[in-house]
């Protein structure tokens, strides 16, 4: 009788990679308990922040690779698939990237050269070691139009083509991805499909599309998520589910609050309803929602090559501080003491079926 797998990476081994994001303290070895969970359950890693351009090159020509080197070395030592995040992103890009010595906006030629130098320097350093890259991150809006970032203002949509071109030149064997959030939105889906088709028609290598999985108990509709998996895979590229986490907290959007202090106190209590743990009913809804999505991923295991959680345990999730600071959220598969939640066993059981 075949023995069932007991870890996430073993259970999903023949379906897709199971990844997680590492933060700076983990990479520096300050959290050995969490890193043991990483070694046990995950076979792919991505750095949460330390490989973004503002961290790697805070000043022109001043590249700081210490943490990135440690991150890559950890992945190699543990035989993991190493993913680079991210080469070109409007957020967390250093301000100097877009201005000259007089503080004026740079010319298209200078921005192109700065992009080329940054991408070449970073990708060439890890050539043959980092297996894949998020080349461009979050360039399309929910309505399908291009984000009016500094990259777009100065170079137009060609900044995307140039970024992929430079990354391919720096490491022809690396897999190159486009990554974005809200990818289940019909407008964004159509915009990304159009963008990728244009790149393909120009002969630009793009190997995959990353669908960020920042989900909640209500959103997005899983049917729309599935439509995007289908649409992207029909382009002939791989699909990755990236940055997966599941918030159980209410959304603050469309808040109607005045200046009354007692109203604000009520609002804070309403927005942070589970400071001491989740009720059974919410835990059950949490498990059901994760199971629903993983069953979808398994349905498309031939199209999906990797599913990456955005963090290891609840204590180090960015969702505790965004979009409201100081809240207690429970978005990941392991609790604040690095214990596997019941959902882990349920996912392993589903994968073993």
Phi, psi and omega in degrees: 000130182291133179281132180286147178293149182242000176236159181300312184295325178288320182296322184261011188306319183268005181251299178196164177292146173247115185245170174213160179260140180249138176263176187299311179302323178294316181297326180279000176084019182274357186223073187295327181295317179294320182293335175291323175298317179301313181295326184283318193250345188238147178236014176213143180226151173222147178274132183296315185223334197284355176251011174284154191299323180294332178277321183283326183222071184296331174231152185303124179082354181261082181274133182239099189257002188305307183291320179297321177299316180296321179299311181294320179297321178298316179298318180293318181297333184249017174055047183254156173282121186256124181245135181263130184220115000215152186281315182230116179210136183294329180268147182060025169269144180292141184299327183298339183304328190251002181231152178267189184296335179269002180086006179274157178298137184287161176284160175305322181295318182289320178296319177300316180294321179293320175299313181301314182295317181296311183295314179300313184297316184287310185291320179296325180299323184252022180303128180079358182245313171274119190281331184209157183226140160282100185287311178233137184238127167058057181259352183244136178278170182297335180273002177095351177279163178286140176295135183277060180279173176299323177301315182289320180300322185270323186245353187067193183293349179295343179299330180290312178302315181297318181299314179294321179298313181295319181296319179294320178296323183287326176211092184299341183265351181285145175275136189242127187237154165255137186230137181201162178260173180051039185285354175275350178293128183304319180296315179293319178306310181295321179295319180292318178300315180298315180299313182295320177300319178297319178297316180297320179294334178271004178079018181274133179285122169222120189264338185197166178234126178264122177261104179299135185251047175279093188247168174231184180292337182250330187234148357276176172290129185296332178295323178288323176300318180295320179300324180288320175304314180297312183297318182288320180294331178292347176281354181084018179246164174286156173242134174240141169264114186246156172056042184282125169205160186231102180282137176258002186268153178292148179278139179275357184297148181064028178294138176241090184231143178261199183265359180296125186298317180296326176298319181292325176296315177300321180297315180299318179295321180293323183278347180230067191282347187233055183294338185246013179128165185266140170296157181303321183296324180285320176301319179295318178295322177300310180298316181297320182292315177298316180299319180301316181288319180292328174296324175295315180299319179295323177302327181248035183297337177284338180261331184264124183259341182203141170236120185241125174281142183268071182127167183261306181229168187301329185292331183254018178280138177297340184292342176293337184241005182221135003272005176236128181290150170083008179275163177247112180244167187223056195272353189247184188271346181237142185279185186292346176256015180066019176274138178295131175285163178306332181298331181297311179297323179294320178293318178298320180294318178297318181293328182281348183294000000 
